Amino acid sequence: MPLHILIILVVGGIGLIALLTHLLGLSRPLHLTSDAEARTAWLRIWPEDTVTAAHLSPDGTAALIETDHGPGIVFALGADSCAHRLQGAEIRDTPGGLRILFHDFAAPRLDVALDPAARAHWHQILSEKP
């Protein structure tokens, strides 16, 4: 097969797959809508934990999770979720919320948008000892 035809088929195929993925709604970013959804996302990664509470961020892109092993966070990673324990993480204030530094090359940092009331509530939970 001539190279110019092969290139057209490959580029066209990739474009068609991307378009179908978008039209079917599979490219929408995840938004956590309930505590139960945040708990389920946490337990998918850490099934041995007992979740005692879940606190959603106002924009639904993250949730602070309280467990018997200490606090953790579930956050949107594209159309899926990711969960990290917060032991050893640095929590810093930013003008729009909190910045969490995981010290993990796979997830170096997370910026969570929080209003002042939610930020104070999250700080209170994170300052408590498990």
Summary of the structure (lengths in Angstrom):
residues: 130
radius of gyration: 19.1
end to end distance: 64.3
largest distance: 66.2
contacts: 350
relative contact order: 0.13
helix: 34%
strand: 32%
